[in-house]
């Protein structure tokens, strides 16, 4: 079982992890853990739904991203800016900024774009700052002052997707279900991918099959991105347990507390 999509006026990729089943047969509690796209376009009705459901919003985006499309203020909901990227991690954003540039080589070489995006993900495991930020995110989940937590980036795919994969694996969800849930972004964010293709055609006057594949490698979720990064974390730290304890600095007692708080 995967996460459950929530219906909003303007928010395309907001999901409740509740109901997902762990390997030992337990389930994630509903109404506690929410993964999301950016909230900038939230309607008044959307904001009311969020106010009813969410205790704190964790925003993984950069300063520039927030400046251009800030989250709305939602009454009664705490907000924390927890950027996943430091200055060495801007490659993913820079790749996206070249999408409308007809001379941008990544969009004339689909395989190069795939490798570049896989490299961005690898730095989620390799970059000390980012590993620490994901560790901080997990510790926020331990705060019982919040009735629920929503975390997001822009599409709810890369930074949000990997943070979710870490959490699900810690809670005991099997790898196949983690990848299946990660890939759901392709259903819910698909209209934005098509818009990116249309924008490319409009700006450049063409959209060749190679350009189209490159844009899909950039904008869609690919299982190899998240599984490759989890494998890289295990390679760096020895195994996933040591990644959690030595990289994310989560103790066995804190893991047990996460399970107590979020599983039934």
Secondary structure, 3 states (H helix, E strand, C coil): CCCEECCCCCCCCCEECCCCECCCCCEECCCCEEEECCCCCCCHHHHHHHHHHCCEEEECCCHHHHHHCCCCCCCCCEEEECCCCCHHHCHHHHHHHCCCCCCCHHHHCHHHHHHHHHHHHHHHHHCHHHHHHHHHHHHHCCCCCCCCEEEECCCCCCHHHHHHHHHHHHHCCCHHHHHHHHHCHHHHCHHHHHHHHHHHHHHHCCCCHHHHHHHHHHHCCCHHHHHHHHHHHHHHHCCHHHHHHHHCCCCHHHHHHHHHHHEC
